Amino acid sequence: MTLHHFLGKGCLRLGRLIQSLAVAVMRPDDLVRFSRETYQKSDSIAYWCSDEFIASGLYAPEAALLERLPSKQGRLLLLGIGGGREAIPLAQAGFEVSGVDYLREYADAAREQARRRGLHIETVVGDIAKLDLAPASFDVIWFSHAIYSLVPTRQRRIAMLKTMHRTLTDQGQVVCQFHWDPTIKKKKTLTGLIKGLAFLTWGNIHYESGDMLWRNSEFLHAFATELDFTQECVAAGFKVEIFQIFPGWLRGGAVLIKEKN
Ligand SMILES: C[S@@+](CC[C@H](N)C(=O)[O-])C[C@H]1O[C@@H](n2cnc3c(N)ncnc32)[C@H](O)[C@@H]1O
């Protein structure tokens, strides 16, 4: 290796290190805004709402999670509805579907996709971590795609799950999907550096190992162990009935049931 080759590789490494610090200097609301800006771009909307993508329906592991639910009837709240890829098969399976998205463009597209198929779905425009929902109003709550991981900070995710706990009927269930990456090593020096920067800038002061800006386009928290995920559910009053990792994919899914208060 020549000196110049070595310097070039060093610059790339330094660039990656500097990029990884971006997640530290943004506050949780900034991280949400950052992801939202990505979804608001016209190419994102075109991708997630295209007829071809919507027609692709549930991915095989999602269909398997659906099969694990005891009933396919009742009211289902879908968090992060996008263009309706999951909403349509869930409505066709028998659920009365209401979908949430923080961008009106997606909510409108999903309703239109459903209407074209003779289905009706309700939509709400809002942030899934800030919903004000009537108690015991849904039988199933479905965290679409890996949306649980899009919510920054453990505290916010637990508070959101507590809201979902109140929103579910007594026998209600949650299907929760998340980003999974067991290779995230607990690199203590890097974590310390990022936390230090977060405090210095008063940014993401609740930074945890696993927080990242995925492809520099959206915030994600990756879970590296089953325990990390389960502890958040238990703190919100749920029991994890099923936990599974989607083979060959950085994704996992779980079915949660309400523990009695
Ligand atoms: C990865 S896309 C998935 C769309 C759809 N569920 C699918 O799989 O085809 C994530 C969707 O969730 C929405 N979203 C992301 N974070 C959200 C939040 N905090 N509150 C509400 N909607 C959110 C985005 O606008 C986008 O439509």
The ligand as a Gaussian input file, in Angstrom:
#p B3LYP/6-31G(d) Opt

LIG

0 1
 C      -40.911000       2.688000       5.154000
 S      -42.422000       3.527000       4.735000
 C      -43.507000       2.136000       4.775000
 C      -44.825000       2.380000       4.131000
 C      -45.770000       1.177000       4.188000
 N      -46.025000       0.770000       5.549000
 C      -45.171000       0.027000       3.423000
 O      -44.454000      -0.793000       4.000000
 O      -45.392000      -0.015000       2.218000
 C      -42.789000       4.366000       6.276000
 C      -44.081000       5.156000       6.276000
 O      -44.326000       5.588000       7.595000
 C      -44.507000       6.997000       7.642000
 N      -43.911000       7.429000       8.919000
 C      -42.623000       7.340000       9.310000
 N      -42.469000       7.781000      10.568000
 C      -43.684000       8.159000      10.996000
 C      -44.169000       8.711000      12.213000
 N      -43.366000       8.965000      13.252000
 N      -45.491000       8.982000      12.320000
 C      -46.327000       8.742000      11.266000
 N      -45.930000       8.233000      10.087000
 C      -44.615000       7.937000       9.952000
 C      -43.822000       7.547000       6.400000
 O      -44.403000       8.759000       5.965000
 C      -44.037000       6.398000       5.414000
 O      -45.266000       6.531000       4.746000

